[in-house]
Amino acid sequence: MKKRIGLFGGSFNPIHNAHIWMMKHLLNKKIVDEIWIVPCKKHNLNKSLISAKYRLDMIRLAIAGMKKARISHVELKMRGKSCTLKTINKLEKNSRNNDFFLIIGADILGEIKKWYKYDELVKKTRFIIFRRAGYKLKLNPDLRIEKIVDYHGKISSTIIREMVRQGKSISKLVPKSVENYIKKNKIYT
């Protein structure tokens, strides 16, 4: 029987408590057997990112103790701009005993039709969608949806970076280990 793998892609700049909650929820409810976190090399909208090393270190700290969560370096190793379809194709080629599900937030639904070879992508994979506060759930009829999960938190990496720049506490937004890492390395200041 194939393992059900949730692919959780993003910049993780930084990873935060909402990401952790989503992963734990999917694993605890047995929606997926494992979560593979797929940090991007370069943001598709050309947003500035801190180094992959910092982002990977923070992800490792955040998922320490989560036995069924791991990091996939597939996009970090790709040449050029990474895109979801290429990522899934590469993972499927190397992992034939896995069934992949793409984890996305409702905020992404408005732009998903602009993704590289969207028509091919939606035929190839199924989606797990998290509702997000402030975003309407606009479902494209061609999406194959495995599960829709409600999440009512309002944490975002953008807010966290801004709070750090302003010298405000982020202790309720990220795991303690990630907060300490950000302080120690003077990230986002």
N, C-alpha and C positions, 0 to 999 in steps of 0.2 A: 504494500500500500504506500502511495506517495505521501511524503510529508507536506503539510500545508505551511508555506513560508510567506509571512507578511513582509513585503519590501517597503521599508520606511525611508524614503529619500528626502533629502533637504540639505540646507547649508549648515544647520546646527551651529549657529553663530550667535549665541551659544545654545547648547542643548539645555532644556529647562524642564520644570516639573510637569507641564502639560504633556510634553513628549513622553516622559516617564509614565504618567498616568495612562496615556493611550496604550503604550506597550503592555503595561501590566494588565490593563483591562482586557485586551485581546488575548493575552495568554491565560489569564485566570478564567475567562469565559470559554476557553478552548475554541475560539474562533480561528486561531492559527496555532500550529505546533511550535513555531519559532518565529522570531523577528530578526530580520537582517537589516541593520541600519546602513544606509548607503549615502555617505556624505558626498556632495558634489565637489568637483575640482574647481569649477568656475560657475558662478551664479548665472542662470539663463537670462536674467534681466540685467546682467552686467553690474549688479550691486557689488560693492567692495566687500571682500571677505578677509578675515585674518588668516594666517597660515593654516594649512591642513594639519600640521603638527599640533598646534594648539587645540584645534577643533577635535581631533582624534583623541588627544589626552583627556579633554573634558568629557567626551562620550564614554571613554573607558572608565573614568571615575564615576560617572552617573549610572552606568549599568553594572558596576561591580556587584556581584552577588546575584544578578539576574541570569540564571543558568541558561535560559532559552533565548537570550538576546546576544547577538554578536555583530561585529562590524564587518561589512564587506568593503574592500578597497577597490572594487571593480571600476567605479567612475574615476577615482583618483589615479588609476593606472592608464586610463584611456587617453589616446592622443586627441587633441582638439577638444571641441565642445562636446560634452556628454549629453545624451538625450535618453529618455526613458526607454524607448523602443530598443535602441542599441544595447542598453544595460540589460534589459530582460532577455534579449536574444543571446547575449554573451553568457548570462547566468544559466539559461536553459541548456545551452550547449555543454556547459561544464557540470550541470547538476540535473541529470535526466530523471532522478528519483524524487524530484520536488515539483510541487504545484505552487506557482507564485501568484500572490494577490498584491495589488498595488494599494498602499495605504495613502490616502490623500485627505486634506481638509476641504471643507465646503468652500473656503476662500479660493481654491484652485479651480473650481468648476467653471468659473467665468472665462478662464483663459485656456482651458484644456484643449479646445478645438484648434488652437494655434500650435499645439505641440507637433513635433516632427512626426510625419506620417501617422497622424491621428487615427485615420480609418483603419490602418493596419494594427495599430496599438490596441484599439478597443475590441478588435476581433480576437486578439491574442491573449488578453488578460482580463481578469475580473478585479473589481474594485471594492475596497473597504473605505467608506467615507465617514469622516467625523464631522458632525455639525459643529459650527463655530458661532459663538455669539456675534451678532452684527452682520452675519452673512446668510442670505436666503439660500435655500437648497434648490438650486436650479439644475435639475437632472436632465442630461441629454438622453434622449430615448435610445441611443445606440450604446450607452454604457451598460456593461454587464455587472450588476451590483450584487456582491456577495452579502454585504451587511452595511447598514447605516447605524452609526453609534452617536448618541447624544453626548456632547461635551459642552458645558456651560461656562467654563473658565475663560478668562480674557488675557492670558499670558502670551506674550510674543517676544521673540528675540530682539526686535527693534526697541520695544519698551525697556527691556533689560539693559541693552547697550546705552540707551539714553540715561537711564537711572545711574549707571556706573559713571558716566561722564559728569553727571551732576553731583556725584558723591553720596547718593542715596543708597539705602540698604536694599539688597536683592535677596535677602535671606529666606523670604517666603516664596521666591520664584524659581530658585535653582537648588539642587542638592548642596548641602554644606561643603562637600568636597570640591564641587565646581566653583562655589563662591570663593573658597580659600585659594583655589588655583588662579582665578581671575585677579584676586588681590595680589597674590605673590608675584605674578608675572606682569602686573600693571597693564592688563588687557582692557581695551575700550576706554582708557583714560585720556 
